[in-house]
Amino acid sequence: TNVTLDTGFPGFTSLVLANGASDGYLTAAEHAASTDLVGTLTAAGYDTAEYKLAALATTCDVALTYGAIPKSDDGDFGADGDYKVCVDLYDNAGNHTYNNSPTIALETSVPVFTSIAWANAAGDGYINLAENGASTDLVDTLVGTGYTTAEYVLKSTGTTCDGGLTYGALPKSDDATFVGDGDYKVCVKLSDAAGNPPAYGSTSSDVTLDKTVPAFTSLAWTNSATDSYINATENAASTDLVDSVVASGQDT
């Protein structure tokens, strides 16, 4: 019989992430789906390819135990964090080459909204005419977890804060949504980079837009002052000097 001299090592080029991991992330739903983590292997000079899911800091070498392509629910996934798929390429002569896939970020913690506070001109629960023209942020102090992006939209009080709205930058006190006096709230959308379901919330109270300035009409003398004089007796009587004010747009 013949013996084959084979001193060449397999050559690795790339190992592509697949299915739920193709974007470099695994959400909670993708983690539970049990699909292959990697797909196309580009390599040469090998007879067998075996795989192992490992934490990103792990060295892909002979110390690992390799086998079939790992799934998205592989038992080697622990806490949320960064992982990779190691690959062992070997030929029939026993020459081995080790390499790995791009990083897979396991992110199963979904965004959670807790609260957001009114700020600046809206801090007292009102936006008056001057404040409406000032263009300051309406909210700050966002409290939430598990998110990488926060987006906002100003809406009238009766609006449901959900995925049907278009979100963007922090709304200002001169936001175009302020079209008439009334009550408004700020809706919030919290998203993560992995694509887990976003969390929605809103300010816990409303802000009232009131651009109608008070207008005075009249105020009439009453009781002892109706004749425009107060004598000594009337001065001691402690009666109201004026009647109800005629005006509009005032609270006090």
Disulfide bonds with the S-S distance in Angstrom:
Cys60-Cys86 1.93
Cys161-Cys187 1.96
